[in-house]
Amino acid sequence: MGQDLPPAIVFNCHYNGLSIIQELGTHGVPCIAMDCDRSIGTFSRYARYVRSPDPANDQSGFVDFLHDFCAGLPQRPVLFPTNDEWAVAVSQSSGRLRSVARPCVADWPAVQAVIEKDRFYELGRSRGYPTPRTWDVTELAELAPGNYPLVAKPRFRRNASDTDWTLSQKEMERLRLTVLRTEDELSRFLSAERAHVSDLVFQEFVPGASDSMYTIGVYADRDHVIRGIFTGKKVRGYPADIGDCIVGEVRGMPEELERTTATIVRELGLAGILEFEYKYHSDAARFVLIEVNPRSWSWIGITPACGVSLPLIAYGDLAARPANTESRPSASLRDGEVRYYKVLPDFINCTVRYRRSFPSWRRTPFTWVRELLGVRRVVVAEVNARDYPVAVVAVLAQVKELARDLVASIRHARRRRSSAVQRSAS
């Protein structure tokens, strides 16, 4: 792109932040990995780690720190939030931050419209977006039998705050998606979770595992015009039903959904990198818009391999540096020809974890390797752009996770044996 480029500051440097750092770094953009802990992206050789306050419980401290940090740089940096609390904090303070930085996120009214799920679903209902049918808690008593099953989920899972809401966040993660199949189940749930009901939304159940989830990822400029678009789907997530993407692939989607996406961007005033998550309702043969994430998503690292580098397009637009990349994947690119893999967890999931939880995704080591080698192009999250320090950290992290799983399995087996002995003695 040239010399003397404005730096990019990437917040929350897990795999989505890591992908942005690696893509920009390989094109000569100086990157700063700003996070409140040493997530994997902070070990990238393409970035300098800077520790910051956590916006989830010190939003004011984070914004003050960020403003002063940017003010001390020779050029205004481009800001890439990659998780909700960071996007909220930057968006709510975008007016102040624009004097010293270039935020890759929409202004707060637009972000609020999509990050608060009850607000977004009400907008969807009133404007005819393909969002799921949703009920307020006061309407639940009037539900007809045909409305079951339904799901309960948080209004938002993560948010910026000046108070410690760690416990509430854990509760929202626990209640991430609860399926309620009968009136009795709903009644018991409302009684058991009465302390959290005001933080939940209730909506129609859309059947399907994580491989029913499709993504339309875009970059929209400050005029709310889409400059780059990617379409794909999850292949496997963990947990299998509602888990984050472990394997994703390029996949075409109906033009009608692309037009709907552009309409929502324009009508709500959205900007920056955005993810529109659609779920295919197999029983009704239709796509349902589950949510809009006002920031990058976990497997954005697939987009450069498809010829439409959303991080580079975003940076080029905000830094006024033209990006040498297409606005959408090539028409000659077939479905599934490019895949994004978190290789280590996917291998373990397919050979061990799915065996009990989701047998249809179980693979032997041989069949897993054969499937991997059968893909035309694979983007490996842990080993990319010759970023070897990241690979070492990823392996060590996976070993620690396996050790925790093993300890948990041993404890579970001991509890089962102890219960069996007690039943036998009685």
Secondary structure as GFF3:
##gff-version 3
##sequence-region A 1 426
A	DSSP	beta_strand	8	11	.	.	.	ID=ss1
A	DSSP	alpha_helix	15	26	.	.	.	ID=ss2
A	DSSP	beta_strand	31	35	.	.	.	ID=ss3
A	DSSP	three_ten_helix	40	43	.	.	.	ID=ss4
A	DSSP	beta_strand	47	51	.	.	.	ID=ss5
A	DSSP	alpha_helix	59	71	.	.	.	ID=ss6
A	DSSP	beta_strand	78	81	.	.	.	ID=ss7
A	DSSP	alpha_helix	84	92	.	.	.	ID=ss8
A	DSSP	alpha_helix	94	97	.	.	.	ID=ss9
A	DSSP	beta_strand	102	103	.	.	.	ID=ss10
A	DSSP	alpha_helix	108	115	.	.	.	ID=ss11
A	DSSP	alpha_helix	117	127	.	.	.	ID=ss12
A	DSSP	beta_strand	134	135	.	.	.	ID=ss13
A	DSSP	three_ten_helix	137	142	.	.	.	ID=ss14
A	DSSP	three_ten_helix	145	147	.	.	.	ID=ss15
A	DSSP	beta_strand	150	154	.	.	.	ID=ss16
A	DSSP	alpha_helix	166	174	.	.	.	ID=ss17
A	DSSP	beta_strand	178	180	.	.	.	ID=ss18
A	DSSP	alpha_helix	183	192	.	.	.	ID=ss19
A	DSSP	three_ten_helix	197	199	.	.	.	ID=ss20
A	DSSP	beta_strand	200	204	.	.	.	ID=ss21
A	DSSP	three_ten_helix	210	212	.	.	.	ID=ss22
A	DSSP	beta_strand	213	220	.	.	.	ID=ss23
A	DSSP	beta_strand	226	238	.	.	.	ID=ss24
A	DSSP	beta_strand	244	250	.	.	.	ID=ss25
A	DSSP	alpha_helix	255	268	.	.	.	ID=ss26
A	DSSP	beta_strand	272	281	.	.	.	ID=ss27
A	DSSP	beta_strand	286	293	.	.	.	ID=ss28
A	DSSP	three_ten_helix	300	302	.	.	.	ID=ss29
A	DSSP	three_ten_helix	304	306	.	.	.	ID=ss30
A	DSSP	alpha_helix	310	318	.	.	.	ID=ss31
A	DSSP	beta_strand	338	341	.	.	.	ID=ss32
A	DSSP	alpha_helix	343	348	.	.	.	ID=ss33
A	DSSP	pi_helix	349	353	.	.	.	ID=ss34
A	DSSP	alpha_helix	354	357	.	.	.	ID=ss35
A	DSSP	three_ten_helix	359	361	.	.	.	ID=ss36
A	DSSP	alpha_helix	365	373	.	.	.	ID=ss37
A	DSSP	beta_strand	377	380	.	.	.	ID=ss38
A	DSSP	alpha_helix	388	425	.	.	.	ID=ss39
###
